[in-house]
Amino acid sequence: MPNTYTLSTVGIVHSCYKEKFGIPRQPGLVKEATARLELLPPFNRLDTLDGLSDYSHIWIQFVFHACLTEGWKAKVRPPRLGGKDKLGVFATRSTHRPNPIGLSVVKIGRIYQEEKRVFIDLHGADLLDGTPVLDIKPYLPYADNITDATAEKTPAPTNVKNVRFSQLAKQQCENYQNTHDKNIITLIEQVVAQDPRPSYLTNQTDREHGITLWDINIKWCARNDHFEILCIESIQESQR
């Protein structure tokens, strides 16, 4: 058996997540998150997707392309365990793997072609913009949904705090939605409610954080009993 294999990139993801910070730790947690999977040549043909519209969800195998230089670790500290306990890498979904391959199940929307470009709309994805895709497979509820499965170390997440918008942020978000026809308020609420901060900051309040979604930077902070969205600004404005 060979020790290495050559794989082809079949597609690339165009996502609302422009940086790693803020991406939910599992797919489906932020249902408002949208993305497009674009098939690349020679796979950019609608006949490669014939029959896929009969399914509601797909498995996506992809490369953690933003972590390629970080190497792998035998033991890691999963964020869901508070960043304290270590587990073997193969007992986690850490990005620091011998082979930097990820697996996500996402809901699909339209399958369509624009000129010679072929796309699949994705909903609830946890994929960074520019993610290379290695394979696509249909999700089969009778086989993939194991109702008696257990995961004692990783219970289902719960929203830590409510998300509130300052008057300025609320007005800015409403203006953005009217201009771009994107439900940015719900997207921000769902992303920030997951509390993307590293574990060592979870007890700190009033520290300003930033998350980039689509073409805007969201400034927010943790209060004692809620998260507050302070303001939003375009990427061009934030870089001035």
Backbone hydrogen bonds in HBPLUS format (Angstrom, degrees):
<---DONOR---> <-ACCEPTOR-->    atom                        ^
c    i                          cat <-CA-CA->   ^        H-A-AA   ^      H-
h    n   atom  resd res      DA  || num        DHA   H-A  angle D-A-AA Bond
n    s   type  num  typ     dist DA aas  dist angle  dist       angle   num
A0010-VAL N   A0133-VAL O   2.81 MM 123  5.78 144.7  1.94 157.8 168.3     1
A0040-LEU N   A0010-VAL O   2.88 MM  30  5.51 166.6  1.90 131.7 133.7     2
A0133-VAL N   A0011-GLY O   2.82 MM 122  4.95 170.9  1.83 142.8 140.3     3
A0012-ILE N   A0038-GLU O   2.88 MM  26  5.35 148.5  1.98 144.4 153.7     4
A0038-GLU N   A0012-ILE O   2.85 MM  26  5.35 169.8  1.86 163.8 160.4     5
A0013-VAL N   A0131-THR O   2.99 MM 118  5.14 147.6  2.10 137.2 147.5     6
A0130-GLY N   A0013-VAL O   2.72 MM 117  5.20 161.9  1.75 161.7 162.5     7
A0014-HIS N   A0036-ARG O   2.77 MM  22  5.10 166.4  1.79 156.7 161.6     8
A0036-ARG N   A0014-HIS O   2.83 MM  22  5.10 151.1  1.91 139.7 149.5     9
A0214-TRP N   A0016-CYS O   2.77 MM 198  4.47 160.7  1.80 127.7 134.3    10
A0129-ASP N   A0017-TYR O   2.78 MM 112  5.66 155.7  1.84 171.4 170.6    11
A0023-ILE N   A0020-LYS O   3.17 MM   3  5.77 168.5  2.18 134.4 137.3    12
A0028-GLY N   A0124-GLY O   2.81 MM  96  4.50 168.8  1.82 151.0 150.1    13
A0033-ALA N   A0030-VAL O   3.15 MM   3  5.66 157.9  2.20 112.1 118.7    14
A0124-GLY N   A0033-ALA O   2.78 MM  91  4.98 156.5  1.84 156.3 157.8    15
A0035-ALA N   A0122-LEU O   3.12 MM  87  5.02 148.2  2.22 137.3 137.1    16
A0122-LEU N   A0035-ALA O   2.81 MM  87  5.02 169.0  1.83 147.7 145.1    17
A0037-LEU N   A0120-ILE O   2.84 MM  83  5.08 168.5  1.86 149.9 153.1    18
A0120-ILE N   A0037-LEU O   2.89 MM  83  5.08 136.6  2.08 134.4 147.8    19
A0039-LEU N   A0118-VAL O   3.01 MM  79  5.66 157.2  2.07 151.5 158.8    20
A0043-PHE N   A0040-LEU O   2.75 MM   3  5.54 137.7  1.92 138.0 139.3    21
A0045-ARG N   A0043-PHE O   2.77 MM   2  5.55 140.4  1.93 104.6  92.7    22
A0048-THR N   A0045-ARG O   3.09 MM   3  5.73 155.5  2.15 116.1 122.6    23
A0049-LEU N   A0046-LEU O   2.98 MM   3  5.39 152.8  2.05 110.4 119.0    24
A0050-ASP N   A0047-ASP O   3.38 MM   3  4.92 167.5  2.40  95.6  98.5    25
A0052-LEU N   A0049-LEU O   2.96 MM   3  5.42 166.0  1.98 134.9 138.7    26
A0054-ASP N   A0051-GLY O   3.17 MM   3  5.74 163.8  2.20 114.3 119.1    27
A0055-TYR N   A0052-LEU O   3.02 MM   3  5.71 166.2  2.04 122.4 125.4    28
A0108-ILE N   A0056-SER O   2.93 MM  52  5.87 167.9  1.95 148.2 150.8    29
A0139-TYR N   A0057-HIS O   3.03 MM  82  5.32 166.1  2.05 132.5 128.0    30
A0058-ILE N   A0106-VAL O   2.91 MM  48  5.63 153.5  1.98 156.2 164.0    31
A0106-VAL N   A0058-ILE O   2.96 MM  48  5.63 156.6  2.02 158.9 164.1    32
A0059-TRP N   A0137-LYS O   2.65 MM  78  5.07 165.9  1.67 160.0 165.0    33
A0137-LYS N   A0059-TRP O   3.02 MM  78  5.07 158.4  2.06 143.8 148.0    34
A0060-ILE N   A0104-SER O   2.72 MM  44  5.25 156.8  1.77 157.4 165.5    35
A0104-SER N   A0060-ILE O   3.02 MM  44  5.25 157.0  2.07 143.4 150.8    36
A0061-GLN N   A0135-ASP O   3.06 MM  74  5.17 170.4  2.07 143.3 146.4    37
A0134-LEU N   A0061-GLN O   2.71 MM  73  5.45 157.4  1.76 143.9 151.2    38
A0135-ASP N   A0061-GLN O   3.32 MM  74  5.17 154.5  2.39 136.0 135.2    39
A0062-PHE N   A0102-GLY O   3.02 MM  40  5.16 160.4  2.06 133.3 139.0    40
A0102-GLY N   A0062-PHE O   2.80 MM  40  5.16 159.5  1.84 136.9 144.0    41
A0063-VAL N   A0132-PRO O   3.03 MM  69  5.63 153.1  2.11 157.4 161.7    42
A0065-HIS N   A0063-VAL O   2.80 MM   2  5.26 129.3  2.06 108.1  92.1    43
A0064-PHE N   A0100-PRO O   2.85 MM  36  5.35 163.2  1.88 143.3 148.6    44
A0067-CYS N   A0064-PHE O   3.05 MM   3  5.62 163.7  2.08 119.3 123.7    45
A0070-GLU N   A0067-CYS O   3.07 MM   3  5.39 161.6  2.11 114.2 120.1    46
A0073-LYS N   A0096-HIS O   3.43 MM  23  5.88 160.2  2.47 128.4 122.7    47
A0089-VAL N   A0074-ALA O   2.84 MM  15  5.43 157.3  1.89 140.3 139.5    48
A0076-VAL N   A0087-LEU O   2.86 MM  11  5.60 156.0  1.92 160.7 163.4    49
A0087-LEU N   A0076-VAL O   2.90 MM  11  5.60 154.6  1.96 155.7 163.0    50
A0081-LEU N   A0078-PRO O   3.01 MM   3  5.55 159.7  2.05 116.1 122.7    51
A0082-GLY N   A0079-PRO O   2.95 MM   3  5.19 152.7  2.03 118.1 118.3    52
A0091-ALA N   A0088-GLY O   2.76 MM   3  5.27 161.4  1.79 121.3 127.4    53
A0092-THR N   A0089-VAL O   3.19 MM   3  5.35 153.8  2.27 111.6 112.3    54
A0097-ARG N   A0095-THR O   3.03 MM   2  5.67 130.5  2.28 106.2  91.8    55
A0101-ILE N   A0099-ASN O   2.65 MM   2  5.62 138.5  1.81 114.6 100.3    56
A0107-LYS N   A0123-HIS O   3.32 MM  16  5.12 150.8  2.41 161.5 153.7    57
A0123-HIS N   A0107-LYS O   2.83 MM  16  5.12 151.4  1.92 152.6 154.6    58
A0109-GLY N   A0121-ASP O   2.80 MM  12  4.85 153.2  1.87 137.4 137.8    59
A0121-ASP N   A0110-ARG O   2.88 MM  11  5.30 166.8  1.90 158.6 162.8    60
A0112-TYR N   A0119-PHE O   3.07 MM   7  5.49 155.6  2.13 143.0 150.7    61
A0119-PHE N   A0112-TYR O   2.85 MM   7  5.49 169.8  1.86 164.5 167.6    62
A0114-GLU N   A0117-ARG O   2.74 MM   3  5.15 159.9  1.78 155.9 161.8    63
A0117-ARG N   A0114-GLU O   2.92 MM   3  5.15 165.1  1.94 130.4 131.7    64
A0131-THR N   A0128-LEU O   3.09 MM   3  5.64 143.2  2.23 146.7 143.2    65
A0143-ALA N   A0140-LEU O   3.05 MM   3  5.53 141.5  2.20 114.1 124.6    66
A0144-ASP N   A0140-LEU O   2.67 MM   4  5.49 171.4  1.68 177.8 176.9    67
A0145-ASN N   A0141-PRO O   3.26 MM   4  5.17 150.9  2.35 122.7 127.2    68
A0149-ALA N   A0146-ILE O   3.29 MM   3  5.60 163.6  2.32 116.0 116.5    69
A0154-THR N   A0151-ALA O   3.15 MM   3  5.57 143.4  2.29 109.0 119.0    70
A0227-PHE N   A0162-ASN O   2.77 MM  65  6.13 167.1  1.79 165.5 170.0    71
A0164-ARG N   A0227-PHE O   2.81 MM  63  6.16 163.8  1.83 164.2 169.0    72
A0229-ILE N   A0164-ARG O   2.75 MM  65  6.17 162.3  1.78 160.2 166.5    73
A0166-SER N   A0229-ILE O   2.97 MM  63  6.03 162.3  2.01 164.3 163.5    74
A0170-LYS N   A0166-SER O   2.89 MM   4  6.07 165.1  1.91 157.9 161.9    75
A0171-GLN N   A0167-GLN O   3.11 MM   4  6.28 161.3  2.15 145.6 149.9    76
A0172-GLN N   A0168-LEU O   2.94 MM   4  6.17 161.0  1.98 152.8 158.7    77
A0173-CYS N   A0169-ALA O   2.86 MM   4  6.02 158.9  1.90 152.6 157.9    78
A0174-GLU N   A0170-LYS O   3.02 MM   4  6.20 156.7  2.08 146.1 152.4    79
A0175-ASN N   A0171-GLN O   3.00 MM   4  6.24 155.6  2.06 146.9 153.5    80
A0176-TYR N   A0172-GLN O   2.95 MM   4  6.20 153.9  2.02 144.6 152.0    81
A0177-GLN N   A0173-CYS O   2.86 MM   4  6.10 161.7  1.89 151.6 156.2    82
A0178-ASN N   A0174-GLU O   3.04 MM   4  6.21 157.4  2.09 145.9 151.5    83
A0179-THR N   A0175-ASN O   3.10 MM   4  6.27 142.0  2.25 140.5 150.4    84
A0179-THR N   A0176-TYR O   3.14 MM   3  5.15 124.1  2.47  94.2 108.5    85
A0180-HIS N   A0176-TYR O   2.82 MM   4  5.92 163.5  1.84 160.8 164.6    86
A0181-ASP N   A0177-GLN O   2.84 MM   4  4.98 138.4  2.01 135.5 140.1    87
A0184-ILE N   A0182-LYS O   2.76 MM   2  5.50 132.9  1.98 110.6  95.2    88
A0187-LEU N   A0183-ASN O   3.25 MM   4  6.48 163.2  2.28 149.1 154.2    89
A0188-ILE N   A0184-ILE O   2.91 MM   4  6.01 165.6  1.93 149.5 152.8    90
A0189-GLU N   A0185-ILE O   2.99 MM   4  6.19 164.7  2.02 150.4 155.0    91
A0190-GLN N   A0186-THR O   2.97 MM   4  6.16 165.7  1.99 154.1 156.8    92
A0191-VAL N   A0187-LEU O   3.02 MM   4  6.17 157.4  2.07 151.1 157.3    93
A0192-VAL N   A0188-ILE O   2.95 MM   4  5.99 174.9  1.96 160.2 161.2    94
A0193-ALA N   A0189-GLU O   2.98 MM   4  5.86 152.0  2.06 142.3 150.7    95
A0194-GLN N   A0191-VAL O   3.25 MM   3  5.64 148.2  2.36 105.1 113.6    96
A0195-ASP N   A0192-VAL O   2.90 MM   3  5.35 163.0  1.93 118.3 123.9    97
A0201-LEU N   A0198-PRO O   2.97 MM   3  5.73 165.9  1.99 125.8 130.4    98
A0202-THR N   A0199-SER O   3.28 MM   3  5.37 165.0  2.31 107.6 112.1    99
A0204-GLN N   A0201-LEU O   3.00 MM   3  5.35 164.5  2.03 116.3 121.2   100
A0206-ASP N   A0222-ALA O   2.73 MM  16  5.57 164.3  1.75 160.7 163.9   101
A0209-HIS N   A0220-TRP O   2.71 MM  11  5.34 158.9  1.75 164.0 170.6   102
A0220-TRP N   A0209-HIS O   2.96 MM  11  5.34 158.2  2.01 142.3 148.6   103
A0211-ILE N   A0218-ILE O   2.96 MM   7  5.14 148.1  2.07 137.2 147.5   104
A0218-ILE N   A0211-ILE O   2.74 MM   7  5.14 172.7  1.75 153.5 155.8   105
A0213-LEU N   A0216-ILE O   3.01 MM   3  5.61 152.4  2.09 157.3 165.3   106
A0216-ILE N   A0213-LEU O   2.96 MM   3  5.61 167.3  1.97 140.3 144.5   107
A0235-ILE N   A0215-ASP O   3.01 MM  20  5.67 150.2  2.11 142.4 138.4   108
A0217-ASN N   A0233-GLU O   2.71 MM  16  5.38 166.4  1.73 165.9 169.4   109
A0233-GLU N   A0217-ASN O   3.05 MM  16  5.38 147.5  2.15 141.5 151.6   110
A0219-LYS N   A0231-CYS O   2.96 MM  12  5.47 173.2  1.97 166.1 167.6   111
A0230-LEU N   A0219-LYS O   2.75 MM  11  5.48 146.2  1.86 140.7 151.1   112
A0231-CYS N   A0219-LYS O   3.42 MM  12  5.47 155.9  2.48 134.4 138.6   113
A0221-CYS N   A0228-GLU O   2.99 MM   7  5.49 151.0  2.07 147.5 156.8   114
A0228-GLU N   A0221-CYS O   2.84 MM   7  5.49 170.8  1.85 168.7 171.4   115
A0223-ARG N   A0226-HIS O   2.68 MM   3  5.19 160.9  1.71 166.4 172.7   116
A0237-GLU N   A0234-SER O   3.09 MM   3  5.24 118.8  2.48  98.7 113.1   117
A0238-SER N   A0234-SER O   3.04 MM   4  6.34 158.8  2.08 154.7 160.6   118
A0239-GLN N   A0235-ILE O   3.12 MM   4  6.27 131.8  2.37 143.3 154.5   119
A0240-ARG N   A0237-GLU O   3.25 MM   3  5.46 162.9  2.28 106.5 111.7   120
